[in-house]
């Protein structure tokens, strides 16, 4: 990477920014240089997470508290054209392929949500083993930034605690959570890219979760401890719920009842609940049509939304159009290897576009925070051949929980 990274460490943010100067020259006033090779340590509270000489580069800074942080970056190389993609925390897409001509600079901002397992007032989320190891980045007290692409050129970075801004929370399973490694990805990881830096995305989804599991592991309690009036909660479960057995357990009984509880709880905290039907699995019939492998669960979501007068995003219907548009021969290109439930970068990006289109169709007020982009028709997805968001180094991650 052409530039060294810099970080100013402070014990308390307040109105003060954490400022980084990545250039090799004298840092700007109020910025502090950090030389290449400065690895992260608890003593300094900042540093590189890897010693790579080629992108991606990972850099972390410890922050004093949970919440939303505004990150402002200045991009550009005085000697060459640059292309920079930035992801945050556990591979959340923040900036997509920002191109800056040689000798020019461009400044962009985005919002990063940070959380820990602790619940105010006592208790904490019961994390899975992976969340303490390969997925620990989703729960630690650092902001981790990934700089990647053909020639990432990051000159300066400023981090400051965001003010009273709205937040979109995600309560979901493996198809929406922040996946830790290639080839897996989810629509929740791609969603931040589509919003202006005026609203944050806080992804509380986790692999293997059902509505009952989300409650039992105190994930819902954690989410409720953070939401405030004006926030939104996208609720997408079903893949794992349908595998639960027992008396009274079913799509139109326990599942729909729990959905209504989530809707009620969110509203009691002044937030707007949005129910999302689970996307289809990759199951084609002989005629090239997607078959329903989710039973009554998508319909139960639709009924709960209607009965509770809650907003609905029908990702189930849109995913059917998306997969059938690719067809039996190519639909696997939207999935992670031979997996028929979990998606790769391309598939999750297209599903995130479905979520965005659902927000528009539902006329949700948060549509005003979306970047001005053409409407998305899942029956006419972006060509796979033109998808060029850089992936991380090839390393097959553990398969997500659930299916």
PyMOL commands that set and color helices and strands:
alter all, ss='L'
color gray80, all
select helices_A, chain A and resi 129-132+136-138+187-194+211-216+219-226+241-243+251-268+297-308+315-326+331-334+345-361+365-369+378-380+384-386
alter helices_A, ss='H'
color red, helices_A
select strands_A, chain A and resi 18-21+32-33+46-48+57-62+67-75+82-88+92-100+106-114+142-151+154-161+166-172+199-203+232-236+272-276+311-313
alter strands_A, ss='S'
color yellow, strands_A
deselect
rebuild
show_as cartoon
